[in-house]
Amino acid sequence: MNTFLNLLGISAVFALVLLPALIGIARERRIDRELREAERGRRADPPRTADAAQPVKAARRPYVRNWARI
């Protein structure tokens, strides 16, 4: 009985030490899977046509040499 309790205690400590590593591996695999799916989705987008809406570009302010003269 004493040997069984020792084995059970060692197994519990081993599981507590190993648990954060296993959680980290699972998290990294999920992130990698999401990145692969996003990359596949980017490649699957249809090419843009000429009549598609283009983003509006903001006008730049002219360069002023002196900050007092705006």
C-alpha positions in Angstrom: 0.0 0.0 0.0 2.8 2.4 0.9 4.5 1.7 -2.5 1.2 2.5 -4.3 0.9 5.8 -2.5 4.5 6.7 -3.3 3.8 5.9 -7.0 0.6 8.0 -6.9 2.4 10.9 -5.3 5.2 10.9 -7.8 2.7 10.6 -10.7 0.8 13.6 -9.3 3.9 15.8 -9.0 5.0 14.7 -12.5 1.6 15.7 -13.9 1.7 19.1 -12.2 5.2 19.8 -13.7 4.2 18.6 -17.1 0.8 20.3 -17.3 2.0 23.9 -18.2 4.2 22.5 -21.0 1.4 20.5 -22.5 -0.9 23.5 -22.3 1.7 25.6 -24.1 2.2 23.1 -26.9 -1.6 22.9 -27.4 -1.8 26.7 -27.6 1.1 26.9 -30.1 -0.5 24.3 -32.3 -3.8 26.2 -32.3 -2.1 29.4 -33.2 -0.2 27.7 -36.0 -3.4 26.2 -37.3 -5.1 29.6 -37.3 -2.2 31.2 -39.2 -2.2 28.4 -41.8 -6.0 28.9 -42.3 -5.5 32.7 -42.6 -2.8 32.2 -45.2 -5.0 29.8 -47.2 -7.8 32.3 -47.1 -5.5 35.1 -48.3 -4.5 33.0 -51.3 -8.1 32.0 -52.1 -9.3 35.7 -52.5 -10.3 36.5 -56.1 -8.1 39.1 -57.9 -9.3 42.6 -57.7 -10.9 44.2 -60.8 -10.5 47.7 -62.1 -14.0 48.7 -61.1 -13.7 47.6 -57.5 -13.7 50.3 -54.9 -10.2 51.6 -54.1 -9.2 52.9 -50.6 -9.2 56.7 -50.2 -5.7 58.1 -49.8 -5.4 61.1 -47.5 -3.8 64.2 -48.8 -0.4 65.1 -47.3 0.3 68.4 -45.7 3.0 70.4 -47.5 6.4 70.4 -45.8 7.0 73.6 -43.7 10.5 74.4 -42.8 9.7 76.4 -39.7 7.1 75.2 -37.1 6.0 78.8 -36.5 4.8 79.3 -40.1 2.0 76.8 -40.7 
